[in-house]
Amino acid sequence: MQAPKEAPGKKNNTMGWFKRLRDGIQTTTKNKKETPEGIWHKCESCKHMTTYAELKENFYKCVKCNHHTRIGSIEYFEILFDAEKYVILFDNLEAIDILEFSDLKSYKSRLEDAKSKTGLNSAVNVAFGKLNKKNLVVACMDFTFIGGSLSSVEGEKNFQGNRLLFRTRMPTPDHIQIRRS
C-alpha cells in the first residue's frame, strides 16, 4: 500500500506515528534508540532546547536568552581553573549532626540523603588550581547539598582555605585584609 500523494500546495497533515502505523512500519521496543541522559538541556526561562555540550561551551548560559543555569561547585571549578585542572582540598571533612537536630526528618538522615544524591561531603567545596597561570584557592557553595546548608564543616573548610592562603603567601583579593607578621 502506498502513501497518498499530496495535492500541490497542500501539506500532508497525517501525524508521523499514524503514518508509520498505516504504512506497517513497526519498530520493536528493544530496537528503539533512546536519547541518552545528559545530551539535551531545556532552558528554564525561554524553553529553548540545546545540547548540554553547547550549554557548557557557553558557560551554562542559554544561547538564545542568556539565562544563567544553576551549576554546582565542580562545574564552577571547571570554568574557572586553567585547562580544567584543579585539586579538591579538605574533602575528608564531612558534615555531621552535632546538635542531633530534627524537624519533619532528622538532619542526620538529610545529610545521608544529600551525600548519596550529590556525591559531596558538605555544601562547600574548596579547590586549588591556576587561573591565568597564578595560584588560586576557591571555596564554593554547592546548593545541591541541602540547599547550601551551613554547618561547622563549611566554616572549617573556609577557614582551612584561608589558612592555606596565609601559609603559602598566595595573593588575596584587595578587599580582604589579612595581617601577616
Backbone as a chain_set.jsonl record, in Angstrom:
{"seq": "MQAPKEAPGKKNNTMGWFKRLRDGIQTTTKNKKETPEGIWHKCESCKHMTTYAELKENFYKCVKCNHHTRIGSIEYFEILFDAEKYVILFDNLEAIDILEFSDLKSYKSRLEDAKSKTGLNSAVNVAFGKLNKKNLVVACMDFTFIGGSLSSVEGEKNFQGNRLLFRTRMPTPDHIQIRRS", "coords": {"N": [[0.848, -1.186, 0.0], [0.595, 2.191, -0.889], [1.545, 5.452, 0.28], [-0.761, 8.194, 0.348], [-0.614, 10.689, -2.212], [0.378, 14.095, -1.965], [-1.624, 16.948, -2.609], [-0.761, 19.591, -4.876], [0.734, 22.364, -3.289], [-0.509, 21.854, -0.861], [-0.147, 20.742, 2.49], [0.648, 17.615, 3.97], [-1.239, 16.533, 6.552], [-1.06, 14.292, 8.093], [-0.256, 12.594, 11.01], [3.011, 11.671, 12.114], [3.357, 9.239, 13.609], [0.962, 7.961, 13.093], [1.082, 7.658, 10.349], [3.264, 5.929, 10.175], [2.165, 3.685, 11.419], [-0.008, 3.15, 9.723], [1.394, 2.594, 7.373], [2.533, 0.275, 8.055], [4.943, 0.253, 9.377], [6.861, -0.824, 11.909], [8.631, -0.69, 14.883], [10.34, -2.64, 17.099], [10.379, -2.505, 20.675], [12.879, -3.167, 21.8], [14.595, -2.478, 19.75], [14.418, 0.23, 19.476], [15.954, 3.389, 19.586], [17.181, 5.08, 22.283], [17.39, 8.395, 23.596], [20.286, 9.303, 25.097], [20.711, 10.182, 28.576], [21.458, 13.502, 29.665], [22.252, 14.699, 27.295], [20.623, 16.643, 26.138], [19.413, 19.927, 26.995], [16.936, 21.915, 28.472], [16.077, 25.216, 28.493], [15.195, 26.984, 31.407], [14.0, 29.439, 31.352], [13.307, 30.408, 28.625], [12.613, 28.07, 27.393], [14.081, 26.987, 25.317], [15.684, 24.423, 23.493], [18.816, 22.91, 23.74], [22.042, 21.419, 23.178], [23.785, 19.754, 25.817], [26.529, 19.989, 25.682], [26.838, 22.318, 24.155], [25.67, 24.17, 25.885], [27.466, 24.043, 28.037], [29.786, 24.948, 26.753], [29.052, 27.555, 26.381], [29.317, 28.609, 28.868], [27.279, 27.796, 30.656], [25.07, 29.38, 30.068], [22.02, 30.179, 28.478], [21.881, 29.9, 24.986], [20.069, 31.302, 23.542], [18.555, 33.171, 25.159], [20.285, 34.017, 27.156], [19.916, 33.193, 29.789], [21.064, 32.262, 32.969], [22.069, 29.121, 33.965], [21.766, 27.211, 36.887], [24.662, 26.006, 38.468], [26.879, 23.545, 39.895], [29.563, 23.327, 42.334], [31.694, 21.881, 41.181], [31.354, 22.189, 38.378], [31.717, 24.935, 38.315], [34.399, 25.149, 39.125], [35.582, 23.898, 36.929], [35.118, 25.767, 34.924], [36.505, 27.966, 35.904], [39.267, 27.338, 36.528], [42.485, 27.052, 34.912], [42.712, 25.064, 32.038], [40.922, 23.251, 33.12], [42.102, 22.021, 35.307], [42.49, 21.142, 38.573], [42.59, 20.73, 42.168], [40.649, 19.202, 44.58], [40.331, 20.274, 47.853], [40.522, 19.378, 51.33], [38.546, 17.424, 51.353], [38.113, 15.359, 53.003], [36.79, 16.287, 55.187], [33.677, 16.098, 56.641], [30.201, 16.89, 56.763], [28.396, 16.757, 59.777], [25.93, 15.836, 62.272], [25.959, 17.489, 64.895], [24.273, 18.67, 66.796], [22.117, 16.988, 66.86], [19.763, 17.587, 65.482], [16.328, 17.791, 64.497], [13.418, 17.993, 62.454], [10.775, 17.596, 60.52], [12.152, 15.541, 59.498], [15.116, 13.89, 60.461], [18.224, 15.682, 60.796], [20.536, 14.24, 60.429], [19.651, 12.148, 58.793], [18.936, 13.663, 56.557], [21.472, 14.557, 55.818], [22.714, 12.126, 55.104], [21.123, 11.429, 52.868], [21.67, 13.608, 51.167], [24.432, 13.296, 50.761], [24.491, 10.841, 49.382], [22.969, 11.462, 47.085], [24.339, 13.627, 45.876], [27.053, 13.09, 45.929], [28.793, 14.581, 47.323], [30.524, 15.719, 50.305], [29.841, 17.818, 51.862], [28.283, 21.122, 51.864], [30.087, 22.952, 50.918], [32.794, 23.216, 48.732], [36.283, 23.238, 48.409], [38.872, 24.285, 46.346], [42.073, 24.032, 44.721], [43.976, 25.525, 42.201], [45.101, 26.839, 39.054], [44.682, 30.099, 37.76], [44.892, 31.916, 34.945], [47.591, 31.224, 35.001], [48.312, 31.735, 37.618], [48.433, 30.882, 41.071], [45.527, 29.803, 42.805], [43.023, 29.643, 45.278], [39.81, 28.499, 45.853], [36.752, 28.712, 47.528], [33.654, 27.258, 47.308], [30.158, 27.36, 47.381], [27.812, 24.769, 47.202], [24.72, 24.44, 46.081], [23.158, 22.204, 45.678], [23.529, 20.487, 47.758], [21.637, 19.995, 50.305], [20.399, 22.525, 49.911], [22.528, 24.315, 50.213], [23.285, 24.142, 52.869], [24.553, 25.281, 55.98], [26.965, 24.192, 58.118], [29.184, 23.295, 60.814], [31.332, 22.229, 59.402], [31.441, 23.524, 56.92], [32.261, 26.076, 57.645], [34.754, 25.343, 58.682], [36.066, 24.395, 56.361], [36.229, 26.772, 54.86], [37.85, 28.242, 56.608], [40.201, 26.643, 56.594], [40.928, 26.91, 53.9], [41.547, 29.679, 53.798], [43.61, 29.69, 55.625], [45.517, 28.19, 54.243], [46.078, 30.0, 52.171], [47.27, 32.033, 53.666], [49.527, 30.716, 54.821], [50.999, 29.927, 52.567], [51.457, 32.261, 51.398], [49.996, 33.17, 49.219], [48.591, 35.471, 46.896], [45.878, 37.612, 47.901], [42.514, 38.807, 47.319], [42.128, 42.386, 46.974], [40.153, 43.518, 48.635], [40.046, 41.965, 50.88], [41.46, 41.939, 53.947], [44.323, 40.664, 55.271], [46.387, 40.196, 57.939], [49.787, 39.82, 57.988], [52.452, 38.581, 59.828]], "CA": [[0.0, 0.0, 0.0], [1.38, 3.406, -0.983], [1.011, 6.618, 0.978], [-1.435, 9.099, -0.582], [0.196, 11.809, -2.685], [-0.137, 15.394, -1.556], [-2.038, 17.868, -3.667], [0.186, 20.699, -4.947], [0.496, 23.492, -2.393], [-1.115, 21.435, 0.402], [0.698, 19.949, 3.377], [0.029, 16.403, 4.483], [-1.415, 16.709, 7.991], [-1.031, 12.997, 8.751], [0.744, 12.52, 12.068], [4.084, 10.727, 11.833], [3.134, 7.92, 14.205], [-0.169, 7.361, 12.413], [1.577, 7.27, 9.026], [4.091, 4.739, 10.37], [1.258, 2.584, 11.713], [-0.763, 2.884, 8.5], [2.308, 2.008, 6.383], [3.028, -1.003, 8.566], [6.299, 0.39, 9.919], [6.853, -1.088, 13.34], [9.944, -0.893, 15.478], [10.17, -3.27, 18.407], [10.92, -1.708, 21.766], [14.304, -3.439, 22.004], [15.361, -1.863, 18.665], [14.275, 1.681, 19.502], [17.133, 4.073, 20.125], [16.846, 6.061, 23.307], [18.3, 9.526, 23.71], [20.976, 9.177, 26.379], [20.547, 11.265, 29.534], [22.532, 14.482, 29.713], [22.613, 15.256, 25.992], [19.816, 17.824, 25.882], [19.078, 20.817, 28.106], [15.848, 22.84, 28.162], [16.217, 26.463, 29.267], [14.087, 27.222, 32.334], [13.394, 30.729, 31.057], [12.668, 30.52, 27.302], [12.285, 26.7, 26.959], [14.898, 26.619, 24.147], [16.433, 23.175, 23.633], [20.196, 22.952, 23.254], [22.805, 20.284, 23.686], [24.5, 20.042, 27.051], [27.876, 20.425, 25.29], [26.741, 23.724, 23.736], [25.406, 24.93, 27.107], [28.736, 24.104, 28.777], [30.688, 25.799, 25.968], [28.575, 28.923, 26.572], [29.429, 28.857, 30.309], [25.999, 27.488, 31.29], [24.073, 30.401, 29.752], [21.205, 29.816, 27.317], [22.381, 30.544, 23.77], [19.0, 32.135, 22.976], [18.113, 34.291, 26.018], [21.353, 34.294, 28.135], [19.541, 32.792, 31.151], [22.127, 31.517, 33.648], [21.653, 27.864, 34.559], [22.461, 26.959, 38.154], [25.684, 24.969, 38.376], [27.494, 23.162, 41.16], [30.943, 23.755, 42.546], [32.595, 21.202, 40.241], [31.232, 22.895, 37.101], [32.315, 26.256, 38.507], [35.852, 24.971, 39.101], [35.973, 23.574, 35.554], [35.114, 27.024, 34.178], [37.436, 28.925, 36.482], [40.684, 26.977, 36.536], [43.153, 26.814, 33.64], [42.664, 23.7, 31.473], [40.076, 22.432, 34.0], [42.957, 21.265, 36.231], [42.396, 21.632, 39.941], [42.581, 19.7, 43.201], [39.701, 19.455, 45.673], [41.008, 20.254, 49.152], [39.755, 19.151, 52.565], [37.393, 16.587, 51.048], [37.946, 14.415, 54.111], [35.919, 16.905, 56.188], [32.28, 15.79, 56.321], [29.154, 17.467, 57.596], [27.807, 15.832, 60.758], [24.831, 16.406, 63.046], [26.433, 17.639, 66.281], [23.156, 19.06, 67.655], [21.063, 15.991, 66.735], [18.602, 18.386, 65.089], [15.327, 17.163, 63.629], [12.093, 18.603, 62.331], [9.99, 16.505, 59.943], [13.124, 14.495, 59.209], [16.334, 14.214, 61.206], [19.291, 16.29, 59.998], [21.442, 13.14, 60.092], [19.051, 11.475, 57.639], [19.07, 14.605, 55.433], [22.883, 14.523, 55.414], [22.95, 10.859, 54.392], [20.467, 11.543, 51.563], [22.41, 14.583, 50.357], [25.724, 12.688, 50.386], [24.29, 9.811, 48.352], [22.44, 12.078, 45.866], [25.258, 14.575, 45.238], [28.435, 12.628, 45.925], [29.577, 15.568, 48.077], [30.556, 15.509, 51.751], [29.273, 19.002, 52.506], [27.789, 22.123, 50.919], [31.205, 23.77, 50.437], [33.977, 22.572, 48.176], [37.44, 24.123, 48.282], [39.765, 23.748, 45.319], [43.302, 24.746, 44.382], [44.389, 25.39, 40.808], [45.694, 28.05, 38.498], [43.871, 30.963, 36.914], [45.877, 32.726, 34.214], [48.904, 30.752, 35.45], [48.57, 32.156, 39.006], [47.807, 30.009, 42.064], [44.249, 30.292, 43.292], [42.207, 28.776, 46.126], [38.422, 28.95, 45.798], [35.729, 27.998, 48.301], [32.424, 27.434, 46.531], [28.963, 26.752, 47.945], [27.085, 23.921, 46.264], [23.329, 24.494, 46.526], [22.51, 20.885, 45.577], [23.697, 19.799, 49.037], [20.646, 20.528, 51.27], [20.181, 23.957, 49.694], [23.658, 25.098, 50.697], [23.254, 24.096, 54.326], [25.784, 25.67, 56.669], [27.256, 23.524, 59.392], [30.542, 23.615, 61.259], [32.338, 21.803, 58.426], [31.567, 24.554, 55.892], [33.132, 27.095, 58.243], [36.102, 24.771, 58.78], [36.661, 24.37, 55.02], [36.593, 28.15, 54.536], [38.988, 28.576, 57.452], [41.383, 25.93, 56.097], [41.308, 27.551, 52.639], [42.216, 30.944, 54.132], [44.867, 29.333, 56.294], [46.429, 27.817, 53.169], [46.491, 31.256, 51.536], [48.167, 32.724, 54.594], [50.783, 29.966, 54.976], [51.755, 29.868, 51.311], [51.598, 33.651, 50.957], [49.32, 33.413, 47.94], [47.917, 36.777, 46.923], [44.456, 37.619, 48.219], [41.857, 39.984, 46.728], [42.407, 43.638, 47.687], [39.129, 43.862, 49.619], [40.206, 41.115, 52.064], [42.661, 42.346, 54.663], [44.914, 39.635, 56.108], [47.643, 40.662, 58.534], [50.881, 38.842, 58.002], [53.503, 39.076, 60.721]], "C": [[0.886, 1.239, 0.0], [0.698, 4.521, -0.214], [0.341, 7.532, -0.034], [-0.522, 10.252, -0.96], [-0.471, 13.104, -2.263], [-0.568, 16.188, -2.773], [-1.054, 19.024, -3.697], [-0.237, 21.834, -4.034], [-0.143, 23.125, -1.074], [-0.141, 20.583, 1.181], [-0.056, 18.727, 3.836], [-0.041, 16.524, 6.001], [-1.396, 15.397, 8.756], [0.071, 12.999, 9.799], [1.741, 11.419, 11.76], [3.811, 9.338, 12.369], [1.981, 7.197, 13.512], [0.248, 6.859, 11.034], [2.41, 5.998, 9.135], [3.207, 3.517, 10.598], [0.501, 2.159, 10.453], [0.104, 2.181, 7.451], [2.919, 0.694, 6.864], [4.451, -0.949, 9.085], [6.22, 0.206, 11.425], [8.279, -1.348, 13.798], [9.728, -1.49, 16.852], [10.854, -2.42, 19.462], [12.42, -1.916, 21.932], [15.179, -2.801, 20.918], [15.251, -0.342, 18.619], [15.507, 2.287, 20.148], [16.659, 5.14, 21.093], [17.843, 7.206, 23.25], [18.969, 9.422, 25.069], [20.755, 10.405, 27.262], [21.722, 12.231, 29.423], [22.942, 15.05, 28.368], [21.884, 16.576, 25.747], [19.537, 18.607, 27.154], [17.972, 21.767, 27.638], [15.965, 24.051, 29.082], [14.983, 26.674, 30.137], [13.324, 28.491, 31.986], [12.625, 30.743, 29.734], [12.276, 29.172, 26.698], [13.041, 26.254, 25.704], [15.677, 25.338, 24.449], [17.817, 23.339, 23.02], [20.921, 21.727, 23.766], [23.526, 20.714, 24.956], [25.904, 20.552, 26.734], [27.873, 21.895, 24.889], [26.494, 24.628, 24.943], [26.7, 25.12, 27.898], [29.722, 25.035, 28.072], [30.33, 27.279, 26.129], [28.532, 29.292, 28.06], [28.086, 28.784, 31.029], [24.992, 28.631, 31.18], [23.319, 29.941, 28.513], [21.709, 30.59, 26.102], [21.339, 31.482, 23.161], [18.712, 33.367, 23.843], [19.134, 34.695, 27.083], [20.959, 34.009, 29.585], [20.673, 31.955, 31.746], [21.541, 30.279, 34.313], [22.44, 27.66, 35.847], [23.451, 25.815, 37.964], [26.241, 24.686, 39.757], [28.949, 23.61, 41.221], [31.908, 23.129, 41.542], [32.551, 21.889, 38.877], [31.875, 24.271, 37.181], [33.841, 26.157, 38.452], [36.343, 24.689, 37.686], [36.009, 24.817, 34.677], [36.29, 27.903, 34.614], [38.908, 28.587, 36.293], [41.218, 26.687, 35.139], [43.085, 25.341, 33.272], [41.869, 22.729, 32.346], [40.895, 21.559, 34.95], [42.913, 21.925, 37.597], [42.402, 20.44, 40.883], [41.57, 20.106, 44.26], [40.455, 19.288, 46.988], [40.014, 19.954, 50.274], [38.501, 18.31, 52.338], [37.135, 15.548, 52.136], [37.047, 14.987, 55.212], [34.469, 16.702, 55.766], [31.332, 16.477, 57.284], [28.602, 16.391, 58.527], [26.709, 16.571, 61.531], [25.224, 16.463, 64.522], [25.258, 17.88, 67.23], [22.019, 18.041, 67.682], [19.721, 16.664, 66.437], [17.615, 17.544, 64.282], [14.079, 18.03, 63.596], [11.188, 17.506, 61.758], [10.866, 15.287, 59.673], [14.406, 14.863, 59.954], [17.404, 14.773, 60.269], [20.298, 15.223, 59.565], [20.939, 12.399, 58.854], [19.141, 12.358, 56.392], [20.51, 14.602, 54.907], [23.195, 13.259, 54.61], [22.345, 10.894, 52.992], [21.254, 12.465, 50.635], [23.746, 14.008, 49.89], [25.538, 11.66, 49.272], [23.798, 10.418, 47.039], [23.474, 12.913, 45.125], [26.684, 14.047, 45.097], [29.363, 13.585, 46.662], [29.535, 15.23, 49.562], [29.95, 16.664, 52.526], [28.851, 19.991, 51.43], [28.896, 23.016, 50.366], [32.309, 22.864, 49.912], [35.07, 23.616, 48.071], [38.38, 23.477, 47.279], [40.972, 24.655, 45.136], [43.613, 24.479, 42.922], [45.033, 26.674, 40.347], [44.685, 28.775, 37.628], [44.835, 31.937, 36.259], [47.293, 32.489, 34.742], [49.275, 31.206, 36.857], [47.816, 31.226, 39.941], [46.531, 30.645, 42.604], [43.589, 29.221, 44.151], [40.805, 29.359, 46.125], [37.566, 28.068, 46.691], [34.404, 28.302, 47.628], [31.276, 26.667, 47.184], [28.258, 25.949, 46.863], [25.655, 23.777, 46.759], [22.632, 23.141, 46.467], [22.622, 20.095, 46.88], [22.819, 20.498, 50.083], [20.518, 22.047, 51.133], [21.301, 24.823, 50.211], [23.69, 25.192, 52.207], [24.606, 24.479, 54.936], [25.895, 24.92, 57.991], [28.685, 23.873, 59.757], [31.594, 23.244, 60.22], [32.505, 22.83, 57.305], [32.457, 25.687, 56.388], [34.574, 26.619, 58.319], [36.795, 24.751, 57.418], [37.073, 25.775, 54.578], [37.823, 28.584, 55.323], [40.264, 27.923, 56.922], [41.869, 26.513, 54.762], [42.048, 28.852, 52.874], [43.561, 30.701, 54.806], [45.939, 28.94, 55.267], [46.958, 29.057, 52.448], [47.542, 31.963, 52.387], [49.528, 32.029, 54.671], [51.63, 29.947, 53.707], [51.997, 31.25, 50.726], [51.064, 33.889, 49.548], [48.653, 34.77, 48.014], [46.43, 36.614, 47.233], [43.818, 38.825, 47.533], [42.079, 41.21, 47.6], [41.404, 43.946, 48.788], [39.203, 42.989, 50.882], [41.537, 41.488, 52.721], [43.143, 41.202, 55.565], [46.247, 40.17, 56.613], [48.646, 39.558, 58.535], [51.96, 39.402, 58.905], [54.811, 38.377, 60.445]], "O": [[1.822, 1.334, 0.794], [-0.524, 4.554, -0.065], [0.815, 7.644, -1.165], [0.252, 10.738, -0.135], [-1.696, 13.211, -2.206], [0.049, 16.108, -3.835], [-0.548, 19.415, -2.645], [-1.405, 22.222, -4.002], [-0.315, 23.999, -0.224], [0.606, 19.794, 0.603], [-1.263, 18.787, 4.067], [0.993, 16.61, 6.662], [-1.687, 15.381, 9.952], [1.208, 13.367, 9.506], [1.384, 10.372, 11.221], [4.013, 8.353, 11.659], [2.009, 5.976, 13.358], [-0.169, 5.786, 10.598], [2.291, 5.097, 8.305], [3.459, 2.446, 10.046], [0.384, 0.97, 10.155], [-0.365, 1.297, 6.733], [3.723, 0.08, 6.163], [5.102, -1.985, 9.221], [5.584, 0.994, 12.124], [9.024, -2.115, 13.188], [9.017, -0.919, 17.679], [11.805, -1.697, 19.164], [13.156, -0.96, 22.178], [16.374, -2.602, 21.133], [15.918, 0.304, 17.811], [16.034, 1.764, 21.13], [15.838, 5.992, 20.753], [19.006, 7.009, 22.897], [18.288, 9.449, 26.094], [20.627, 11.524, 26.765], [22.845, 11.823, 29.123], [23.899, 15.821, 28.302], [22.465, 17.518, 25.209], [19.437, 18.041, 28.243], [18.054, 22.349, 26.556], [15.953, 23.915, 30.305], [13.854, 26.557, 29.659], [12.136, 28.608, 32.289], [11.434, 31.053, 29.712], [11.68, 29.123, 25.623], [12.68, 25.249, 25.093], [16.254, 25.191, 25.527], [17.958, 23.849, 21.908], [20.454, 21.07, 24.696], [23.837, 21.891, 25.142], [26.417, 21.435, 27.421], [28.791, 22.637, 25.237], [27.044, 25.726, 25.019], [26.994, 26.219, 28.369], [30.413, 25.82, 28.722], [31.195, 28.149, 26.027], [27.789, 30.19, 28.457], [27.79, 29.603, 31.899], [24.167, 28.833, 32.072], [23.915, 29.376, 27.596], [21.937, 31.797, 26.182], [21.678, 32.353, 22.36], [18.634, 34.482, 23.327], [18.878, 35.628, 27.844], [21.59, 34.521, 30.509], [21.18, 31.042, 31.094], [20.625, 30.379, 35.128], [23.645, 27.909, 35.889], [23.121, 24.785, 37.375], [26.092, 25.49, 40.676], [29.481, 24.193, 40.277], [32.848, 23.79, 41.1], [33.597, 22.145, 38.282], [32.506, 24.723, 36.226], [34.498, 26.978, 37.813], [37.397, 25.182, 37.284], [36.845, 24.914, 33.778], [36.974, 28.503, 33.785], [39.706, 29.454, 35.936], [40.508, 26.148, 34.289], [43.367, 24.473, 34.098], [42.112, 21.522, 32.315], [40.445, 20.487, 35.355], [43.251, 23.098, 37.757], [42.241, 19.295, 40.463], [41.622, 21.221, 44.78], [41.133, 18.284, 47.204], [38.822, 20.245, 50.166], [37.509, 18.466, 53.049], [36.068, 14.934, 52.181], [36.591, 14.242, 56.08], [34.078, 17.088, 54.665], [31.626, 16.624, 58.47], [28.37, 15.255, 58.111], [26.59, 17.793, 61.44], [24.86, 15.583, 65.301], [25.244, 17.355, 68.343], [21.061, 18.204, 68.437], [18.697, 16.357, 67.047], [18.014, 16.693, 63.486], [13.733, 18.701, 64.568], [10.868, 16.56, 62.477], [10.386, 14.155, 59.626], [14.738, 16.044, 60.06], [17.483, 14.39, 59.102], [20.849, 15.293, 58.467], [21.726, 12.064, 57.968], [19.393, 11.859, 55.295], [20.735, 14.639, 53.697], [23.855, 13.317, 53.572], [22.972, 10.444, 52.034], [21.477, 12.145, 49.467], [24.143, 14.215, 48.743], [26.329, 11.61, 48.33], [24.174, 9.935, 45.971], [23.501, 12.92, 43.895], [27.436, 14.508, 44.239], [30.582, 13.419, 46.63], [28.625, 14.542, 50.024], [29.589, 16.522, 53.695], [29.032, 19.743, 50.238], [28.654, 23.77, 49.423], [32.703, 21.889, 50.552], [34.81, 24.756, 47.685], [38.653, 22.278, 47.347], [40.91, 25.864, 45.36], [43.525, 23.342, 42.458], [45.46, 27.496, 41.158], [43.938, 28.163, 36.865], [45.518, 32.698, 36.944], [48.079, 33.421, 34.906], [50.433, 31.079, 37.256], [46.69, 30.823, 39.647], [46.463, 31.853, 42.829], [43.593, 28.041, 43.801], [40.618, 30.552, 46.363], [37.637, 26.841, 46.627], [34.066, 29.464, 47.402], [31.402, 25.483, 47.499], [28.127, 26.41, 45.729], [25.4, 23.076, 47.738], [21.618, 22.945, 47.136], [21.883, 19.132, 47.081], [23.238, 21.491, 50.677], [20.529, 22.767, 52.132], [21.061, 25.961, 50.613], [24.083, 26.219, 52.761], [25.659, 24.052, 54.463], [25.024, 25.012, 58.856], [29.326, 24.67, 59.071], [32.646, 23.881, 60.16], [33.611, 22.99, 56.788], [33.3, 26.196, 55.649], [35.505, 27.382, 58.056], [37.984, 25.056, 57.327], [38.14, 25.953, 53.991], [38.728, 29.214, 54.777], [41.297, 28.584, 56.813], [43.073, 26.599, 54.521], [43.064, 29.114, 52.23], [44.526, 31.429, 54.573], [47.107, 29.306, 55.4], [48.149, 29.147, 52.151], [48.566, 32.426, 51.883], [50.565, 32.687, 54.594], [52.859, 29.95, 53.785], [52.653, 31.397, 49.695], [51.602, 34.695, 48.788], [48.196, 35.181, 49.081], [45.811, 35.612, 46.875], [44.523, 39.777, 47.197], [42.204, 41.096, 48.819], [41.763, 44.576, 49.782], [38.491, 43.253, 51.851], [42.6, 41.362, 52.113], [42.452, 40.819, 56.509], [47.12, 40.546, 55.831], [48.378, 38.466, 59.036], [52.346, 40.564, 58.771], [55.814, 38.661, 61.099]]}, "num_chains": 1, "name": "protein.A"}
